[in-house]
Structure formats: C-alpha cells, structure tokens
Amino acid sequence: MRMANRTVRFCADCGHSVEELFAFGRTRPACPRCGWIHFEDPKVAAGVLVVQDGKVLLVRRAIEPQQGRWSLPAGFVDADEDPRRAAQREALEETGLEVETTGVLDVFSGREHAAGADIILVFTARRSGGELRPGDDADAVGFFGPDELPELAFEATRRALEAWRNRVSGA
C-alpha cells in the first residue's frame, strides 16, 4: 500500500504482509494476522513571521524544493518538541536570530511536495537577539516590506504573507 512518502508492506507488530482494509473511514494498510492498522501521521512544520520596522523576515532557500526562492523561516517539528520551540529553533538555525513567539498567525494545511509538511503552524514572533546571517538550508536572509517581496517558494508562505499584509493594511 502506498502511503504519503513510502510503501507500507509489513505489519509493524508481527511482520506479516499487510492488505488494504477499509477502517475508520478510509482504506488503510492492515494486518490480516494480528489486526494492526497503519495510521499515517501528518508531518508538522512550524515557522515564524518576524516583523521589524514594518518589514518581514524571509530566507532564500539554498536547497530543493524551490531553491532560490524565499520563504518564512520554518521547518519540521520533532515528535517530542513544542511547536513554538521548533519555530524558534528554525529561526535561529536559518537566520541567526533569536526570536520570541508572540501568537499564532494561522495554521495551514496541504502538502505542497513529497517531502513537505501536511500542517504548517505559523507563529508571530519578535526578534530578541542574535545576528542576522543565513544558515542551515538558507543562503540569504533579509527583511522585506509588503510591496517589495521577492519570488516566494511556497503557498503557505504566500498565504501567511497575505494575512500579514491584510493586518498591516487593516483589511
């Protein structure tokens, strides 16, 4: 059975070959021997919208997908990690800035590419320290005004920036 990024062939409990079964509202890989059912967990990412002097912090992607385009500092949330902490960690890794989350801008869903997240939590944040410099999977960082945005990488980034521009304009 093909799941989001991989094929589930064997039962995680007893190792028997799985079959497709209709369970809990959809077809899922399930074990005919022991009854184990595979539930695909969503991949979750967290990012930050940092505004300074009316401009938003963006990173230019140094890797695929969307290499060379700009996005919010963001990345995957580890299984045992607080999403706010993950957003702060990603901001530090990608931009060199320490940030403090101040709220939730929005929650977006929909995997945009095979290795992407299913759920993206975008937190508002303020700069609390550090020095601006690209790092991790970013090769450039910068602050951009609402009317000077570069070519954006992802729909979630576009939607988050639209929400920010609507707040700025009072729409």
C-alpha positions in Angstrom: 0.0 0.0 0.0 1.4 3.4 -1.0 1.2 6.0 1.8 2.3 9.6 1.5 6.0 9.1 1.1 6.5 5.3 1.4 5.0 2.0 0.9 3.9 0.0 3.9 4.4 -3.7 3.1 4.6 -5.4 6.5 2.9 -5.2 9.9 4.9 -3.2 12.5 3.7 -5.6 15.2 4.1 -9.1 13.8 5.9 -8.6 10.4 3.2 -10.3 8.3 2.3 -8.8 4.9 -0.4 -6.2 5.1 -3.5 -5.9 3.0 -5.8 -2.9 2.2 -8.7 -2.8 4.5 -11.4 -0.2 4.9 -11.1 1.0 8.5 -12.1 4.2 10.3 -13.5 5.9 7.2 -10.8 5.1 4.6 -8.7 2.4 3.1 -5.6 1.7 5.2 -2.8 -0.9 5.3 -3.8 -3.5 7.9 -2.5 -6.9 9.1 -4.9 -9.8 8.4 -3.0 -11.9 11.1 -3.0 -9.7 14.2 -5.3 -6.8 13.3 -2.7 -4.0 13.4 -3.8 -1.0 11.3 -1.4 1.6 9.9 -2.4 5.2 10.5 -0.2 7.7 8.6 0.8 10.5 10.9 0.9 14.0 9.4 4.2 15.8 9.1 4.1 19.1 11.0 6.2 22.2 10.4 6.4 25.4 12.4 7.6 28.8 11.1 7.8 32.4 12.3 6.6 35.7 10.9 9.0 38.2 12.3 8.3 41.9 11.6 10.8 44.6 12.2 10.4 48.2 11.2 7.4 47.2 9.0 9.3 44.6 7.1 9.0 40.8 7.3 11.9 38.3 7.7 12.4 35.9 4.8 15.1 33.3 3.9 16.2 32.3 0.5 16.2 28.5 0.1 19.6 27.0 -0.7 18.2 23.6 -1.4 15.3 22.0 -3.4 12.5 22.1 -3.4 12.1 25.7 -4.5 15.8 26.5 -4.3 16.5 30.2 -4.9 13.0 31.3 -3.8 12.1 32.9 -0.5 10.1 31.7 2.4 9.4 32.2 6.1 12.0 30.6 8.4 10.4 27.2 9.1 11.0 23.5 9.5 9.7 20.3 10.9 8.6 19.8 14.5 10.3 16.9 16.2 7.9 14.3 17.8 8.8 15.4 21.3 9.2 19.1 20.6 6.9 22.0 21.5 5.9 23.7 18.1 6.7 27.2 19.5 10.2 25.9 20.4 10.6 24.3 16.9 9.7 27.7 15.3 12.3 29.4 17.5 14.9 26.8 16.7 14.3 27.0 12.9 14.6 30.8 13.1 17.9 30.6 14.8 19.3 27.9 12.5 18.2 29.7 9.3 18.6 33.3 10.2 21.0 33.6 13.2 18.2 35.4 15.1 16.8 34.5 18.4 13.0 35.1 18.4 10.2 35.1 21.0 6.9 33.8 19.7 4.0 36.2 20.5 1.0 34.5 19.0 -0.4 32.3 16.2 -0.8 33.9 12.8 -2.5 30.9 11.2 -2.5 27.2 10.6 -2.2 26.0 7.0 -2.7 22.5 5.6 -1.9 20.7 2.4 1.3 19.0 1.4 3.0 21.0 -1.4 5.6 18.5 -2.3 6.6 14.9 -1.5 8.9 15.8 1.4 6.8 18.6 2.7 4.6 19.1 5.8 0.9 18.4 5.9 0.3 21.0 8.6 2.2 24.3 9.0 1.9 26.4 12.2 2.9 30.0 11.6 3.7 31.9 14.8 4.1 35.7 15.0 7.4 36.5 16.7 9.7 39.3 17.6 13.4 39.5 17.4 15.1 39.0 20.8 18.7 38.6 20.0 21.3 37.2 17.6 22.9 38.4 14.5 21.3 38.3 11.1 23.1 35.7 8.9 22.0 32.8 6.6 22.4 29.3 7.9 21.2 25.7 7.6 19.3 25.4 4.3 19.2 29.2 3.6 21.8 31.1 1.6 20.4 34.6 2.2 18.2 36.4 4.7 16.6 39.7 4.7 13.7 41.9 5.7 11.2 42.9 3.1 8.3 45.4 3.0 4.8 44.4 1.9 5.3 45.8 -1.5 8.9 44.6 -2.1 8.5 40.8 -1.6 10.9 38.6 -3.6 9.8 35.5 -5.5 8.2 33.2 -2.9 8.7 29.5 -2.5 5.5 28.0 -1.1 1.8 28.6 -1.0 1.9 28.5 2.9 4.4 31.4 2.8 2.2 33.3 0.3 -0.9 32.8 2.4 0.9 33.8 5.6 2.2 37.0 4.0 -1.2 37.8 2.6 -2.6 37.5 6.2 0.2 39.8 7.4 -0.4 42.4 4.6 -4.1 42.3 5.4 -3.3 43.1 9.1 -0.9 45.9 8.0 -3.5 47.4 5.7 -6.4 46.9 8.2 -8.3 44.8 5.7 
